[in-house]
Amino acid sequence: MTTADRNRLRERIATLGKSLFDRGLTMGASGNISVRLEDGGWLMTPTNACLGRLDPARISRLAGDGRLLEGDAPTKESFLHRAMYDERPGAGAIVHLHSTHSVAVSCLPDIDPGDCIPPLTAYYVMRVGRLPLVPYHVPGDPTLGDAVRGLAGRHSAVLLANHGPVVAGRDLEAAVYATEELEETAKLYLLLRGHNPRVLTPAQVADLEARFPRD
């Protein structure tokens, strides 16, 4: 991958980060985005950076062993990204947000920890699939990476209790679209609580998963 290619990816991260921020899917300096590079390294948003005001030139570039090669120091939650990448060799990008409705679901006491949101729509199944809950850890606790690693091999997205979603995709756009789909489905789930909604059947879910693999 050439320097020009990496710079185009940096610009795309900044553009999509601003889109997520402008629509209220993340706020302040919360949330982070990464893209896997062909050489085994990553581009990753810097620590304490606002996704709405990213400077592409300052986006971190990391070697495969985690060394900082260019830009500012990476997000302090880089271990979440590395855990997902380690378990999902087909993943090309990861998005972690503190999006309101997804976080709200993560705070509910009666959700299924093996699958936090039922299969309400076809696009949720296609882009997210089953969503397990990762037990609460203090933000920045590296043992959270181990907890994520234990689930990421079977799931392209996980929900951190009282924290937010971590979502992998085959490329940056796929990861962003899946994160957006998760947030909208979390909103639907909260709106429908107590209404006994119709959900997709196991056979319908299996058919969608066979037709539309995520990464």
Sequence and secondary structure as in RCSB ss.txt:
>XXXX:A:sequence
MTTADRNRLRERIATLGKSLFDRGLTMGASGNISVRLEDGGWLMTPTNACLGRLDPARISRLAGDGRLLEGDAPT
KESFLHRAMYDERPGAGAIVHLHSTHSVAVSCLPDIDPGDCIPPLTAYYVMRVGRLPLVPYHVPGDPTLGDAVRG
LAGRHSAVLLANHGPVVAGRDLEAAVYATEELEETAKLYLLLRGHNPRVLTPAQVADLEARFPRD
>XXXX:A:secstr
  HHHHHHHHHHHHHHHHHHHHTTSS TT  EEEEE TTS EEE BTT  GGG  GGGSEEE TTS EEESS B 
TTHHHHHHHHHH TT  EEEE   HHHHHHHT TTS TT SS   SHHHHHHT    EE    TT THHHHHHHH
HHTT SEEEETTTEEEEEESSHHHHHHHHHHHHHHHHHHHHHTTS      HHHHHHHHHHS   
